[in-house]
Amino acid sequence: MSEWWTYRPVDFLMFAPRTYWRLFELQNAAWWPWQVPLGLLALCLAVGLWRGGPRTLRLGMAGLAIAWAFVAWSFLWQRYAPINWAAAHLAWAFAAQALGLLALAASGALRPSGSATRRRSGAALLLWAALAHPALAWMFGRPWTQAEVIGLAPDPTVIATLGALLCADAHARGARALLWAVRAGALATCLVSAATLTVMGSAQAGVLLAAALVMVVALWRTR
């Protein structure tokens, strides 16, 4: 039993970091050239949410619901689960989050936030997910083919969702409860990914933690 004290979190990792990043290369190759329209749609959503359009908000939630469902199936279930048994559970969590986002999109109680601070913060997170996050592959010495793209990879999809949820409010009690539940789910997913990257020894964990902090601070300041 004394040997357990010699173990580190990395010793429980079931795959090598290079294997993990290789998954994104396979994902990008399988779904090229969808990376371009997905990035453009994220940019359009950022602009629309900054302007505060209710129709854009509902369409954005519906689009993000599709993105979460697609990432759950195409990446987490098909690619990640074979090397990490916990990814199968994460895929189901993504599917549940997709249903929550879809319910929000269908809710007539959903409306844009009246806070300029939240809209600015939300738009910034969306812009990061669409433009900057894919560039992290190059910044950390990996090939561009391993870039993480919104709608195809979990992390930029989660960050974009944090941004969209910051721009949203609800005027009915049930819709408010659902909105907070979806926010909590997105934050939890963000922290799980940050923990995984930390165990892998990747500094990209700080990006996920920073995105979560932006959302929490923006919500706290405008509570």
Buried (B, 14 or more C-beta within 10 A) or exposed (E): EEEEEEEEEEEEBEBEBEEBBBBBBBBBEEBEEBBEEBBEBBBBBBEBBBEBBEEBBBBBBBBBBBBBBBBBBBBBBBBBBEBBEEBEEBBEBBBBBBEBBBBBBEBEBBBBBEBEBBBBBBBBBBBBBBBBBBEBBEEEEBEEBBBBBBBBBBBBBBBBBBBBBBBBBBEEEEBBEBBEBBBEBBBBBBBBBBBBBBBBEBEBBEBBBBBBEBBEEBBEEBE
